């Protein structure tokens, strides 16, 4: 008897004559973590939407527990035992944790056929489930009061509560801390022992090798290959994904210490962070590392004028500056790429051209109007310089891949001619090929003399890209490491200090 629970053969899907999937295959076994890898646009999302019944394929076959799935909707797929944790968190803010976990299954859980919801039973069942997951979240609290990481853990609990036989996890660690990642991996191992099969999608290579048994790669909608994770090297996997060899993920550092550009002295903000002091030099990439909640983003926001610190000074070229708003920061030569590009980095419904020139509109002013030809010329040059892949400068940014959206955000910052750029999670949700291009772009900016502060949760990224690394723990500065001193183990030692 075979242990294959889900088998997909020759799956194809087209949109307006363009093939999104072409002959895709997958064999998923019980108790297996099967990583699905590929760049943005490789077809992973379309494939998953077909598996959970949101889309129907044009051709091909899906066999689940020996039965063909054809023209099945989402509810039927869920009842059969296939569940999905989406990258974009799907919650109802005004409902409680328990109500979100058991949404649509209240009668099934409480055993009541009519009348009011029995929140007492729902809360007890949810609390039991969260306790088994070793997650400390109150079952009766409204979702709107949770952090993004806590919301993600509730989404995972919802999938487990369905008693699913197959769980699809799409970037499940994109918004959770290292500690919560460890908890998630423990949950996954427990699910494996119970025979649950997991399709795991992530751009984080270290995660893939840590948790996966098998890896399947898609490229441009086509099936490239399937290998045991233990038999596939990092470079071979990258080559399969991007279709070319990448010798080294991180460009070599060419940093020669230039003039001190930005200085921070004794910066403090309530319980968020305190006594933060550092310098950044021209041409330097200063990495900031630490666990979630260590104060990394809060420091960046304070420097850029998004939040007001309680005390401390920020200096540019040894002169103390007053930054009361992002407008002040931009005028003083500071640029900021936020960790949430969709919420704070760009306007989704605007074109690439309009997004790129948002922070530098005065440069394209003609009287009281914006000069269209000037704006277009600048946008086209930046699209070329950053190699932004699009159908043209008037394409809406919301239709670009994650990597190209991030390039637009960086391009917008560059057009304001900053001397210092703060990059908060610059490659979050970006595929490996686009990461490589962004790394080259960042190193290229440093070589032009721009001082760069880079915040990242990915330790390989921090170690590979930084010339020096400042480590934070619970709002305190615990180390300043040279490139020679910095290892993942050393950073973690100071991050939990």
C-alpha positions in Angstrom: 0.0 0.0 0.0 1.4 3.4 -1.1 2.0 6.2 1.4 1.3 8.8 -1.2 -1.7 10.9 0.0 -1.7 13.5 -2.7 -0.6 13.0 -6.3 -0.6 15.7 -9.0 0.2 14.9 -12.7 0.4 17.1 -15.8 -1.4 20.1 -14.2 -1.8 23.0 -16.5 -3.6 26.4 -16.2 -3.7 29.4 -18.5 -5.0 33.0 -18.1 -5.9 34.9 -21.2 -3.8 32.5 -23.3 -0.7 32.8 -21.0 0.3 29.6 -19.3 0.7 30.0 -15.6 1.2 26.3 -15.1 2.5 23.8 -17.7 2.8 20.1 -16.9 3.3 20.5 -13.1 3.6 17.3 -11.0 3.9 16.5 -7.3 3.8 13.4 -5.1 3.2 14.1 -1.4 3.6 11.4 1.2 2.0 11.0 4.6 4.1 12.5 7.4 6.3 14.4 4.9 7.3 18.0 4.8 7.5 18.8 1.1 9.0 22.2 0.2 7.7 23.9 -2.9 10.3 26.3 -4.2 10.5 28.8 -7.0 10.9 32.5 -7.7 8.0 34.9 -7.6 6.0 34.2 -10.8 7.0 30.5 -10.9 3.4 29.4 -10.5 3.4 28.4 -6.8 0.4 30.5 -5.9 -1.7 29.3 -8.8 -0.8 25.7 -8.0 -1.9 26.1 -4.4 -5.1 27.9 -5.4 -6.0 24.9 -7.5 -5.2 22.4 -4.7 -7.5 24.2 -2.3 -10.3 24.6 -4.8 -10.1 28.4 -5.5 -9.2 27.7 -9.2 -9.9 24.8 -11.5 -7.2 23.5 -13.8 -7.4 23.4 -17.6 -6.0 19.9 -17.6 -4.2 17.4 -15.5 -5.2 15.2 -12.5 -5.3 15.6 -8.7 -5.6 12.4 -6.7 -6.3 12.7 -3.0 -6.4 9.5 -0.9 -7.0 7.5 -4.2 -9.9 9.7 -5.3 -9.8 12.2 -8.2 -10.6 15.8 -7.3 -12.4 17.5 -10.1 -14.5 20.7 -9.9 -14.3 20.7 -6.1 -14.8 23.9 -4.2 -13.0 25.2 -1.2 -15.5 23.9 1.4 -15.4 20.4 -0.1 -11.6 20.4 -0.1 -11.5 21.5 3.5 -14.0 18.7 4.5 -11.8 16.2 2.7 -8.8 17.2 4.8 -6.7 19.8 2.9 -6.1 23.1 4.7 -4.0 26.1 3.9 -2.2 28.8 6.0 -2.1 31.8 3.7 0.8 34.3 3.6 -1.7 37.2 3.8 -3.3 36.7 7.2 -7.1 36.1 7.0 -8.8 37.1 10.2 -11.9 38.9 11.5 -10.5 41.6 13.9 -13.7 42.1 16.0 -14.1 38.4 16.7 -12.1 36.6 19.5 -9.3 34.2 19.0 -11.6 31.2 19.6 -14.3 32.5 17.3 -11.7 32.9 14.5 -10.3 29.5 15.0 -13.7 27.7 14.8 -15.4 30.1 12.4 -18.1 28.3 10.4 -17.8 25.2 12.6 -19.4 26.5 15.8 -22.3 24.0 15.8 -19.8 21.2 15.2 -17.6 22.2 18.1 -20.3 23.1 20.6 -22.8 20.4 19.6 -25.7 22.9 19.5 -28.1 22.9 16.6 -29.6 26.3 17.3 -29.6 29.3 19.7 -26.7 31.4 20.8 -23.0 30.6 20.4 -21.5 28.8 23.4 -18.4 30.9 23.8 -17.5 29.0 27.0 -17.0 25.8 25.0 -15.3 27.5 22.1 -12.9 29.2 24.5 -12.1 26.0 26.3 -11.4 24.1 23.0 -9.3 26.9 21.7 -7.3 27.3 24.9 -6.6 23.5 24.9 -5.4 23.7 21.3 -3.2 26.7 21.9 -1.7 25.0 25.0 -0.8 21.9 23.0 0.9 24.3 20.6 2.8 25.9 23.5 1.4 29.3 22.5 0.5 31.8 25.2 -2.5 33.6 23.7 -5.8 34.1 25.5 -8.7 32.4 23.7 -11.2 35.2 24.5 -9.2 38.2 23.4 -10.2 40.0 20.2 -7.9 39.4 17.2 -7.4 43.1 16.7 -5.4 43.3 19.9 -2.8 40.7 18.8 0.5 41.3 17.1 1.0 40.1 13.6 3.1 37.2 14.9 0.3 36.2 17.3 -2.2 36.4 14.5 0.0 34.0 12.4 0.0 31.5 15.3 -3.8 31.7 15.5 -4.0 30.9 11.7 -1.8 27.9 12.3 -4.1 26.8 15.1 -7.1 27.2 12.8 -5.5 24.8 10.2 -4.6 22.2 12.9 -8.1 22.4 14.4 -9.5 21.3 11.1 -7.8 17.9 11.7 -6.3 18.3 8.2 -4.5 15.4 6.6 -2.6 17.9 4.3 -1.6 21.4 5.4 -0.2 23.9 2.9 1.9 26.6 4.7 2.7 29.6 2.5 5.5 31.7 4.0 4.4 30.8 7.6 7.4 32.5 9.3 7.4 35.8 7.4 6.0 37.7 10.4 7.0 35.7 13.4 10.1 35.8 15.7 12.9 33.2 15.9 11.4 31.9 19.1 8.0 31.4 17.4 9.7 29.8 14.4 11.2 27.2 16.8 7.7 26.7 18.2 6.3 26.3 14.7 8.9 23.7 13.7 8.1 21.7 16.9 4.4 21.8 15.9 5.4 20.6 12.4 7.4 17.7 13.8 4.5 16.7 15.9 2.1 16.8 12.9 4.6 14.7 11.0 4.5 12.0 13.7 0.7 11.9 13.4 1.0 11.3 9.6 0.0 14.8 8.5 1.6 15.8 5.2 2.8 19.4 4.8 3.5 21.5 1.7 5.9 24.2 2.8 6.5 27.4 0.8 9.3 29.8 1.9 12.0 32.0 0.4 14.2 31.4 3.5 16.8 28.8 2.4 18.0 27.9 5.9 14.4 27.0 6.9 13.9 24.8 3.9 16.9 22.7 4.8 16.0 22.6 8.5 12.4 21.4 8.2 12.0 19.8 4.7 12.3 16.1 3.7 11.7 16.7 0.0 12.0 19.7 -2.4 10.1 20.3 -5.6 11.1 23.3 -7.8 9.0 25.2 -10.3 10.3 27.8 -12.7 8.2 29.9 -15.1 5.2 27.6 -14.4 7.0 24.4 -15.3 8.1 21.5 -13.2 11.9 21.4 -12.9 12.5 18.5 -10.5 12.1 16.8 -7.1 14.9 15.8 -4.8 15.5 14.7 -1.3 16.5 17.8 0.7 19.6 16.0 2.0 20.8 15.3 -1.5 20.4 18.9 -2.9 23.0 21.5 -2.2 22.2 25.1 -1.6 23.9 26.2 -4.9 22.1 23.4 -6.9 18.7 24.5 -5.5 19.3 28.1 -6.4 20.4 27.1 -9.9 17.2 25.0 -10.4 15.1 28.0 -9.3 16.7 30.8 -11.3 17.9 28.8 -14.3 21.5 30.0 -13.9 24.5 29.5 -11.7 25.0 32.0 -8.8 28.5 31.6 -7.4 27.9 33.5 -4.2 24.7 34.8 -2.8 26.4 37.9 -1.3 28.6 40.3 -3.2 32.1 40.8 -1.8 32.5 43.8 0.5 34.7 46.6 -0.9 34.2 48.9 2.1 36.9 51.4 2.8 36.0 53.5 5.8 34.9 56.9 4.7 33.8 60.0 6.6 31.3 59.6 9.4 27.9 60.5 8.0 25.3 59.6 10.6 25.7 59.5 14.4 23.2 58.5 17.1 23.9 59.4 20.7 22.0 58.0 23.7 18.7 57.6 21.9 15.8 56.5 24.2 12.1 55.9 23.7 10.2 54.6 26.8 10.4 50.8 27.1 11.1 50.3 23.4 14.8 51.1 23.5 17.4 53.0 25.5 21.0 54.3 25.4 21.5 53.6 21.7 24.7 55.0 20.3 26.4 54.3 17.0 28.0 55.8 13.9 27.6 55.0 10.2 30.3 55.9 7.7 30.1 56.7 4.0 30.1 53.5 2.0 29.4 51.3 5.0 26.6 48.8 5.5 25.8 48.7 9.2 23.6 45.7 10.0 21.2 45.7 13.0 20.3 42.3 14.3 18.1 41.1 17.2 15.0 39.1 17.9 11.5 40.4 17.2 10.7 43.0 19.8 14.3 44.0 20.3 13.7 47.6 19.2 15.2 47.5 15.7 12.3 49.0 13.7 11.5 51.4 16.5 15.0 52.9 16.3 14.7 53.3 12.5 11.4 55.0 12.9 12.8 57.4 15.5 15.7 58.4 13.3 13.5 59.0 10.3 11.0 61.1 12.3 8.1 58.7 12.2 8.2 58.4 16.0 9.5 60.9 18.6 12.2 59.6 20.9 12.2 60.7 24.6 15.8 61.8 24.6 19.1 61.5 22.6 20.6 63.1 19.5 20.9 62.3 15.9 23.7 64.0 14.0 24.6 64.3 10.3 28.2 65.2 9.5 28.7 65.9 13.2 25.9 68.5 13.3 22.8 67.8 15.5 19.6 67.7 13.5 15.9 68.0 14.4 13.8 65.5 12.6 10.1 66.1 13.4 8.7 64.3 10.4 9.7 62.2 7.4 9.6 65.3 5.3 12.3 66.8 7.5 14.3 63.5 7.2 14.2 63.5 3.4 15.3 67.1 3.2 18.3 66.3 5.5 19.4 63.4 3.2 17.8 60.4 5.0 16.0 57.7 3.2 13.8 54.9 4.7 12.5 51.6 3.2 10.0 50.2 5.7 9.6 46.6 6.6 6.0 46.6 5.3 6.3 47.8 1.7 2.6 47.1 1.0 1.3 49.3 3.8 4.0 52.0 4.0 6.3 51.7 0.9 4.2 52.3 -2.1 0.7 53.2 -3.3 -0.6 50.0 -4.9 -3.1 51.6 -7.3 -0.6 54.1 -8.7 1.8 53.4 -11.6 5.5 52.6 -11.3 6.3 56.1 -12.6 4.1 57.9 -10.0 5.4 55.7 -7.2 9.1 56.3 -8.1 8.8 60.1 -8.1 6.5 60.5 -5.0 9.4 61.6 -2.8 11.0 63.8 -5.3 8.1 65.6 -7.0 9.6 69.1 -6.4 12.4 68.1 -8.8 9.8 67.7 -11.6 7.8 70.8 -10.9 7.0 73.2 -13.7 5.3 76.1 -12.1 2.5 74.8 -10.0 2.2 71.6 -12.0 4.3 68.4 -12.3 6.1 68.0 -15.6 5.0 64.7 -17.2 8.0 64.5 -19.5 10.5 65.1 -16.7 8.8 62.6 -14.5 8.7 60.0 -17.3 12.4 60.5 -18.2 13.4 60.0 -14.6 11.2 57.0 -14.1 12.4 55.3 -17.2 16.1 55.8 -16.2 15.4 54.3 -12.7 13.5 51.4 -14.2 16.6 50.7 -16.4 19.1 51.2 -13.6 17.3 48.9 -11.1 16.2 46.4 -13.8 12.6 46.6 -12.7 10.7 44.0 -14.7 7.3 45.3 -15.9 5.1 45.9 -18.9 6.1 49.6 -18.7 6.3 52.6 -16.4 2.5 53.0 -16.3 1.9 49.5 -14.9 0.4 49.6 -11.5 2.8 48.5 -8.7 0.3 46.1 -7.2 0.7 43.8 -10.2 4.5 43.5 -9.8 6.3 40.6 -8.1 7.5 41.2 -4.6 11.1 41.7 -5.7 10.2 44.3 -8.3 7.9 46.1 -5.8 10.8 46.4 -3.5 13.0 47.8 -6.2 10.3 50.5 -6.8 10.4 51.4 -3.1 14.2 51.6 -3.1 14.1 53.6 -6.4 11.7 56.1 -4.9 14.1 56.6 -2.0 17.1 57.0 -4.3 15.5 59.7 -6.4 15.4 61.9 -3.3 19.3 61.8 -3.3 19.9 60.5 0.2 23.3 60.3 1.9 21.9 57.7 4.4 19.4 54.9 3.7 17.7 52.8 6.3 16.6 49.4 4.9 14.2 47.5 7.2 13.9 43.9 6.1 14.8 44.7 2.5 14.2 41.2 1.2 11.2 40.1 3.2 8.9 38.0 0.9 11.3 38.2 -2.0 12.4 35.2 -3.9 16.0 34.0 -4.1 16.8 35.4 -7.6 15.4 38.9 -6.7 17.3 38.7 -3.3 20.6 38.3 -5.2 19.8 41.4 -7.4 18.8 43.5 -4.3 22.0 42.5 -2.5 24.0 43.6 -5.5 22.0 46.9 -5.6 22.6 47.5 -1.9 26.4 46.9 -2.2 26.5 49.1 -5.3 24.9 51.9 -3.4 27.5 51.6 -0.6 30.3 51.7 -3.2 28.9 55.0 -4.4 29.4 56.4 -0.8 25.9 56.1 0.6 25.8 55.1 4.3 23.4 52.2 4.8 21.7 50.8 7.9 20.2 47.4 7.2 17.8 45.7 9.6 17.2 42.0 9.0 15.7 39.0 10.8 17.7 36.6 8.5 21.1 35.9 10.1 22.8 34.7 6.9 21.7 38.0 5.3 23.1 40.1 8.1 26.4 38.2 8.2 26.7 38.2 4.4 26.0 41.8 3.8 27.2 43.8 6.8 30.5 45.5 7.3 29.7 45.9 11.0 26.8 44.5 13.0 25.0 46.1 16.0 23.1 43.6 18.1 20.1 44.5 20.2 18.3 42.6 23.0 15.1 43.8 24.6 15.8 47.4 23.6 19.4 47.4 24.7 22.6 47.5 22.6 24.5 44.4 23.5 27.3 44.2 20.9 29.0 46.0 18.0 30.7 43.3 15.9 33.2 43.6 13.1 32.8 41.5 10.0 35.5 39.2 11.2 33.9 38.7 14.6 30.4 38.2 13.3 29.0 34.7 13.1 25.4 33.5 13.4 26.2 31.9 16.7 27.9 35.0 18.1 25.0 37.2 17.0 22.4 34.9 18.7 24.5 34.9 21.9 24.2 38.7 22.2 20.6 38.7 20.9 19.4 36.7 23.8 21.7 38.4 26.4 
